[in-house]
């Protein structure tokens, strides 16, 4: 059984690397770590990185990194994914060391083509994360897709990757919120029904409701588009704020999300697909929300030589 520690990091493709670097550091509040020829590494924790930016011709999501609970799981997980026909590839020591990680494997999502990475032992930095904008991010919280393959993706995450369902929406499911078991947060991954495969948004957990209120005023002062909020999501109970990065990708600040115990967790609910389910305060997202960000293929794998 696969057991996770957390959603560890994301790789985003951005069209102007310098502009996005400035935004994610000075507006979102991440901390710069280092850069190489292709990657800019940012963090919001002791981890070496929680976000990697790569410049590309179109904005979107290239890779999702999940941190396994224990390093002793790695070989069993690799064998399991192999038996499931997912063709995982283990990174060479050179490539894993470049990422400041221990053993690392990658495989493709069979429905949307995004690369998933399971890794252990990311290097921990000596000093605590220091928010650049004074608004403290506690952690990278979740990533959300839009896809016509909602049912298949949900089945894959639950019955193959051992995620747990927290809630559904709709008689015929149009939204599924999933958690990377036994991670406690209401969702580390979610998928909503839509006509094409695309990124909906990425989210960071912030420390205080004040962080959201302060950010609203700063975004308005800077002319950054606010897509939705502040509001309160009914499924997770969290206060939210969505805004645009320089390419139009939706970034969420989230505060106060429901936490699940490993044992004795409540059963998933099937929620009404209503405006109030998405925002108990009755807000309406801007039409541009969730419109930018493709799910991109990432073929940068240097395998172990057997």
C-alpha positions as semicolon CSV with decimal commas, in nm:
position;residue;x (nm);y (nm);z (nm)
1;X;0,000;0,000;0,000
2;X;0,139;0,339;-0,100
3;X;0,158;0,584;0,190
4;X;0,238;0,950;0,140
5;X;0,385;1,224;0,350
6;X;0,262;1,516;0,139
7;X;0,236;1,691;-0,193
8;X;0,602;1,785;-0,214
9;X;0,646;2,006;-0,518
10;X;0,519;2,112;-0,859
11;X;0,697;2,200;-1,182
12;X;0,535;2,487;-1,371
13;X;0,610;2,598;-1,725
14;X;0,610;2,979;-1,749
15;X;0,657;3,197;-2,055
16;X;0,881;3,461;-1,893
17;X;1,105;3,306;-1,628
18;X;1,237;3,631;-1,480
19;X;0,893;3,786;-1,452
20;X;0,749;3,474;-1,289
21;X;1,043;3,442;-1,052
22;X;0,984;3,796;-0,929
23;X;0,610;3,729;-0,890
24;X;0,639;3,401;-0,699
25;X;0,899;3,548;-0,463
26;X;0,769;3,899;-0,406
27;X;0,393;3,854;-0,452
28;X;0,321;3,491;-0,361
29;X;0,589;3,491;-0,090
30;X;0,809;3,194;-0,177
31;X;1,183;3,196;-0,108
32;X;1,445;3,163;-0,381
33;X;1,686;2,872;-0,333
34;X;1,896;2,835;-0,648
35;X;1,884;2,803;-1,024
36;X;2,055;2,602;-1,296
37;X;2,040;2,613;-1,674
38;X;1,672;2,507;-1,687
39;X;1,520;2,534;-1,340
40;X;1,451;2,790;-1,071
41;X;1,399;2,629;-0,729
42;X;1,169;2,795;-0,473
43;X;1,060;2,684;-0,128
44;X;0,795;2,749;0,135
45;X;0,933;2,509;0,398
46;X;1,264;2,354;0,507
47;X;1,252;2,147;0,185
48;X;1,504;2,234;-0,084
49;X;1,212;2,309;-0,315
50;X;0,833;2,314;-0,324
51;X;0,805;2,476;-0,666
52;X;1,025;2,458;-0,977
53;X;0,982;2,711;-1,257
54;X;1,089;2,629;-1,613
55;X;1,060;2,860;-1,910
56;X;0,855;2,724;-2,198
57;X;0,638;2,829;-2,494
58;X;0,311;2,786;-2,303
59;X;0,212;2,802;-1,937
60;X;0,106;2,491;-1,752
61;X;0,188;2,202;-1,521
62;X;0,472;1,966;-1,612
63;X;0,527;1,749;-1,307
64;X;0,379;1,670;-0,965
65;X;0,610;1,539;-0,693
66;X;0,467;1,332;-0,409
67;X;0,684;1,259;-0,106
68;X;0,651;0,902;0,020
69;X;0,607;0,849;0,392
70;X;0,917;0,630;0,440
71;X;1,223;0,555;0,231
72;X;1,179;0,184;0,303
73;X;0,865;0,190;0,083
74;X;1,045;0,289;-0,232
75;X;1,128;-0,046;-0,389
76;X;0,790;-0,197;-0,303
77;X;0,617;0,106;-0,459
78;X;0,833;0,079;-0,770
79;X;0,751;-0,291;-0,805
80;X;0,381;-0,226;-0,747
81;X;0,361;0,043;-1,014
82;X;0,548;-0,186;-1,252
83;X;0,297;-0,465;-1,188
84;X;0,018;-0,215;-1,261
85;X;0,165;-0,151;-1,606
86;X;0,260;0,211;-1,535
87;X;0,622;0,163;-1,643
88;X;0,790;0,367;-1,370
89;X;1,146;0,482;-1,432
90;X;1,391;0,536;-1,148
91;X;1,609;0,843;-1,184
92;X;1,984;0,803;-1,190
93;X;2,183;0,911;-0,885
94;X;2,303;1,213;-1,085
95;X;1,951;1,331;-1,165
96;X;1,821;1,266;-0,811
97;X;2,117;1,453;-0,664
98;X;2,047;1,747;-0,897
99;X;1,702;1,760;-0,736
100;X;1,853;1,725;-0,386
101;X;1,646;1,407;-0,340
102;X;1,701;1,044;-0,252
103;X;1,562;0,763;-0,463
104;X;1,309;0,898;-0,710
105;X;1,078;0,742;-0,967
106;X;0,859;0,889;-1,239
107;X;0,564;0,768;-1,443
108;X;0,293;0,919;-1,662
109;X;-0,068;0,978;-1,570
110;X;-0,253;0,748;-1,814
111;X;-0,533;0,999;-1,876
112;X;-0,377;1,347;-1,888
113;X;-0,008;1,282;-1,957
114;X;0,138;1,475;-1,664
115;X;0,445;1,318;-1,505
116;X;0,416;1,204;-1,144
117;X;0,720;1,169;-0,925
118;X;0,747;0,968;-0,605
119;X;1,057;1,049;-0,403
120;X;1,218;1,011;-0,061
121;X;1,468;1,211;0,143
122;X;1,460;1,564;0,003
123;X;1,745;1,775;0,140
124;X;1,642;2,000;0,428
125;X;1,791;2,349;0,436
126;X;1,966;2,481;0,743
127;X;1,756;2,793;0,798
128;X;1,375;2,808;0,817
129;X;1,173;2,938;0,524
130;X;1,145;3,315;0,535
131;X;0,852;3,465;0,342
132;X;0,965;3,743;0,112
133;X;0,636;3,935;0,126
134;X;0,578;3,892;0,501
135;X;0,275;3,663;0,447
136;X;0,367;3,317;0,571
137;X;0,299;3,013;0,353
138;X;0,280;2,702;0,569
139;X;0,296;2,452;0,284
140;X;0,210;2,366;-0,073
141;X;-0,143;2,235;-0,027
142;X;-0,302;2,098;-0,345
143;X;-0,327;2,089;-0,721
144;X;-0,657;2,072;-0,915
145;X;-0,724;1,952;-1,271
146;X;-1,014;1,994;-1,508
147;X;-1,079;1,693;-1,732
148;X;-1,346;1,503;-1,927
149;X;-1,196;1,191;-1,765
150;X;-1,299;1,275;-1,408
151;X;-1,434;0,928;-1,331
152;X;-1,128;0,749;-1,468
153;X;-0,882;0,983;-1,294
154;X;-1,065;0,949;-0,963
155;X;-1,070;0,569;-0,994
156;X;-0,699;0,568;-1,078
157;X;-0,602;0,784;-0,780
158;X;-0,822;0,591;-0,536
159;X;-0,782;0,230;-0,648
160;X;-0,428;0,239;-0,785
161;X;-0,248;0,521;-0,602
162;X;-0,426;0,480;-0,264
163;X;-0,573;0,828;-0,231
164;X;-0,887;0,865;-0,019
165;X;-1,202;1,048;-0,120
166;X;-1,302;1,333;0,110
167;X;-1,606;1,458;-0,084
168;X;-1,789;1,437;-0,419
169;X;-2,018;1,689;-0,585
170;X;-2,321;1,623;-0,806
171;X;-2,558;1,333;-0,875
172;X;-2,328;1,244;-1,160
173;X;-1,995;1,339;-1,010
174;X;-1,864;1,672;-1,140
175;X;-1,602;1,733;-0,870
176;X;-1,395;1,497;-0,653
177;X;-1,172;1,605;-0,364
178;X;-0,901;1,352;-0,271
179;X;-0,628;1,330;-0,009
180;X;-0,290;1,157;-0,034
181;X;-0,338;0,904;0,247
182;X;-0,248;0,938;0,531
183;X;-0,186;1,311;0,476
184;X;-0,450;1,484;0,689
185;X;-0,569;1,769;0,469
186;X;-0,912;1,755;0,306
187;X;-0,754;1,748;-0,039
188;X;-0,406;1,742;-0,181
189;X;-0,551;1,668;-0,526
190;X;-0,889;1,735;-0,686
191;X;-1,046;1,707;-1,028
192;X;-1,348;1,880;-1,178
193;X;-1,540;1,788;-1,491
194;X;-1,459;1,988;-1,802
195;X;-1,434;1,961;-2,180
196;X;-1,053;1,935;-2,192
197;X;-0,753;1,835;-1,985
198;X;-0,612;2,143;-1,814
199;X;-0,480;2,286;-1,492
200;X;-0,745;2,453;-1,278
201;X;-0,529;2,595;-0,999
202;X;-0,255;2,533;-0,744
203;X;-0,289;2,622;-0,376
204;X;-0,074;2,724;-0,082
205;X;-0,182;2,705;0,281
206;X;-0,124;3,030;0,468
207;X;-0,102;3,078;0,843
208;X;-0,370;3,335;0,915
209;X;-0,693;3,476;0,779
210;X;-0,511;3,809;0,801
211;X;-0,270;3,685;0,532
212;X;-0,563;3,658;0,293
213;X;-0,703;4,000;0,382
214;X;-0,366;4,170;0,350
215;X;-0,302;3,996;0,018
216;X;-0,630;4,125;-0,125
217;X;-0,518;4,483;-0,068
218;X;-0,167;4,421;-0,199
219;X;-0,296;4,254;-0,516
220;X;-0,530;4,546;-0,578
221;X;-0,245;4,792;-0,524
222;X;-0,024;4,599;-0,769
223;X;-0,296;4,556;-1,031
224;X;-0,288;4,176;-1,004
225;X;-0,620;4,022;-1,116
226;X;-0,822;3,857;-0,837
227;X;-1,018;3,566;-0,981
228;X;-1,235;3,468;-0,683
229;X;-1,278;3,554;-0,317
230;X;-1,224;3,602;-0,042
231;X;-1,482;3,334;0,036
232;X;-1,534;3,007;0,222
233;X;-1,543;2,667;0,055
234;X;-1,814;2,441;0,195
235;X;-1,637;2,106;0,125
236;X;-1,314;2,183;0,315
237;X;-1,431;2,472;0,532
238;X;-1,132;2,681;0,421
239;X;-1,119;3,054;0,358
240;X;-0,988;3,113;0,005
241;X;-0,848;3,373;-0,232
242;X;-0,764;3,305;-0,597
243;X;-0,550;3,534;-0,807
244;X;-0,354;3,531;-1,132
245;X;0,014;3,470;-1,188
246;X;0,182;3,658;-1,479
247;X;0,067;3,393;-1,730
248;X;-0,289;3,372;-1,596
249;X;-0,243;3,051;-1,394
250;X;-0,470;3,059;-1,087
251;X;-0,297;3,065;-0,748
252;X;-0,495;3,004;-0,429
253;X;-0,424;3,114;-0,076
254;X;-0,612;2,880;0,159
255;X;-0,655;2,897;0,536
256;X;-0,837;2,671;0,782
257;X;-0,880;2,347;0,584
258;X;-1,049;2,044;0,745
259;X;-0,804;1,784;0,877
260;X;-0,877;1,408;0,875
261;X;-0,749;1,150;1,123
262;X;-0,580;0,844;0,977
263;X;-0,833;0,616;1,148
264;X;-1,200;0,685;1,205
265;X;-1,230;0,953;0,937
266;X;-1,580;1,057;0,836
267;X;-1,735;0,913;0,521
268;X;-1,720;1,115;0,197
269;X;-2,022;1,336;0,134
270;X;-2,203;1,384;-0,197
271;X;-2,258;1,759;-0,207
272;X;-2,500;1,973;-0,403
273;X;-2,332;2,120;-0,714
274;X;-2,435;2,473;-0,622
275;X;-2,283;2,817;-0,600
276;X;-2,304;2,799;-0,221
277;X;-2,111;2,471;-0,211
278;X;-1,816;2,641;-0,379
279;X;-1,855;2,960;-0,174
280;X;-2,074;2,975;0,137
281;X;-2,052;3,354;0,113
282;X;-2,216;3,355;-0,231
283;X;-1,927;3,482;-0,441
284;X;-1,888;3,425;-0,814
285;X;-1,552;3,359;-0,985
286;X;-1,435;3,577;-1,268
287;X;-1,476;3,424;-1,616
288;X;-1,097;3,397;-1,655
289;X;-1,058;3,176;-1,346
290;X;-0,907;2,839;-1,436
291;X;-0,883;2,915;-1,807
292;X;-0,502;2,925;-1,832
293;X;-0,264;2,636;-1,777
294;X;-0,217;2,321;-1,981
295;X;-0,129;1,977;-1,852
296;X;0,204;1,927;-2,025
297;X;0,416;1,623;-2,097
298;X;0,755;1,608;-1,921
299;X;1,003;1,366;-2,079
300;X;1,312;1,476;-1,886
301;X;1,398;1,141;-1,725
302;X;1,750;1,008;-1,691
303;X;1,698;0,646;-1,586
304;X;1,914;0,422;-1,371
305;X;2,148;0,212;-1,584
306;X;2,082;-0,152;-1,501
